[in-house]
């Protein structure tokens, strides 16, 4: 599963990273509605797109996957809140290989 929360990627770009029946889950982008319908028809790697009013259940499901070790979260770097501008500059380089975390505490 690739869960794209920012929209900097695309199904075409991520497709080779997915396993045979893997899912690309974007949170933005109208083109993803087309890809969602198309991949449902052709099968295999899928795009799951659209707004959900059942976010609580989905978040609980994701938490269970993490707790069971079935979903790995990749963190590239962590920055304290005072260095948020530096974190943005790093993300803008396009070289990050995972999530960039801002520690607000």
C-alpha positions as CSV (number, residue, x, y, z in Angstrom):
1,X,0.0,0.0,0.0
2,X,1.2,3.5,-0.8
3,X,-0.8,6.2,1.0
4,X,-0.1,9.5,-0.7
5,X,-1.2,12.2,1.7
6,X,0.4,15.1,-0.2
7,X,-0.3,14.4,-3.8
8,X,3.3,14.8,-5.0
9,X,3.2,11.3,-6.6
10,X,1.0,9.6,-9.1
11,X,-0.3,6.0,-9.7
12,X,1.9,5.8,-12.8
13,X,5.0,6.7,-10.7
14,X,4.2,4.4,-7.8
15,X,2.9,1.4,-9.8
16,X,6.2,-0.3,-10.0
17,X,6.7,-0.1,-6.2
18,X,3.4,-1.9,-5.5
19,X,3.1,-5.7,-5.1
20,X,0.8,-7.6,-7.5
21,X,-2.5,-6.7,-5.8
22,X,-1.2,-3.5,-4.0
23,X,-3.1,-0.3,-3.5
24,X,-2.2,3.3,-4.2
25,X,-4.4,5.5,-2.0
26,X,-4.2,9.2,-2.8
27,X,-5.9,11.9,-0.8
28,X,-6.1,14.5,-3.6
29,X,-6.4,14.7,-7.4
30,X,-9.4,14.3,-9.7
31,X,-7.5,12.1,-12.2
32,X,-7.4,9.5,-9.4
33,X,-11.2,9.0,-9.7
34,X,-10.6,7.8,-13.3
35,X,-7.8,5.5,-12.2
36,X,-9.9,4.1,-9.4
37,X,-12.6,3.1,-11.8
38,X,-10.2,1.8,-14.4
39,X,-8.2,-0.4,-11.9
40,X,-11.4,-1.9,-10.5
41,X,-12.3,-3.1,-14.0
42,X,-8.9,-4.4,-15.0
43,X,-7.8,-5.8,-11.7
44,X,-4.3,-6.2,-10.2
45,X,-2.8,-3.1,-8.8
46,X,-5.5,-0.7,-7.7
47,X,-6.2,3.0,-7.0
48,X,-8.5,3.6,-4.1
49,X,-9.7,7.2,-4.3
50,X,-12.6,9.4,-3.2
51,X,-13.8,11.2,-0.1
52,X,-14.9,9.1,2.8
53,X,-17.2,9.9,5.6
54,X,-16.0,6.8,7.4
55,X,-12.5,8.0,8.3
56,X,-12.6,6.7,11.9
57,X,-13.0,3.1,10.7
58,X,-10.2,3.5,8.1
59,X,-7.9,5.1,10.7
60,X,-8.6,2.2,13.1
61,X,-7.8,-0.2,10.3
62,X,-4.5,1.5,9.5
63,X,-3.6,1.5,13.3
64,X,-4.3,-2.3,13.4
65,X,-2.0,-2.8,10.4
66,X,0.7,-0.8,12.1
67,X,0.3,-2.6,15.4
68,X,0.4,-6.0,13.7
69,X,3.6,-5.0,11.9
70,X,1.9,-5.3,8.5
71,X,2.4,-1.6,7.6
72,X,5.8,0.0,7.8
73,X,6.0,3.8,8.1
74,X,9.2,5.2,6.6
75,X,10.5,8.3,8.3
76,X,13.3,10.1,6.5
77,X,14.1,12.9,8.9
78,X,12.7,14.5,12.0
79,X,12.8,18.3,12.7
80,X,11.8,20.3,15.8
81,X,9.1,22.9,15.2
82,X,11.6,25.7,15.3
83,X,13.3,24.3,12.2
84,X,10.2,23.9,10.1
85,X,11.6,26.2,7.4
86,X,14.6,23.9,7.0
87,X,12.3,20.9,6.9
88,X,10.3,22.5,4.0
89,X,13.6,23.3,2.2
90,X,14.6,19.7,2.5
91,X,11.3,18.4,1.2
92,X,11.4,20.9,-1.7
93,X,14.7,19.4,-2.9
94,X,12.8,16.3,-4.0
95,X,15.4,14.0,-2.4
96,X,13.4,12.7,0.6
97,X,12.8,9.0,0.8
98,X,10.1,8.8,3.3
99,X,8.1,11.0,5.7
100,X,9.5,14.2,7.2
101,X,8.2,14.6,10.7
102,X,7.8,17.9,12.6
103,X,8.1,17.4,16.4
104,X,5.7,20.0,17.9
105,X,6.6,19.2,21.5
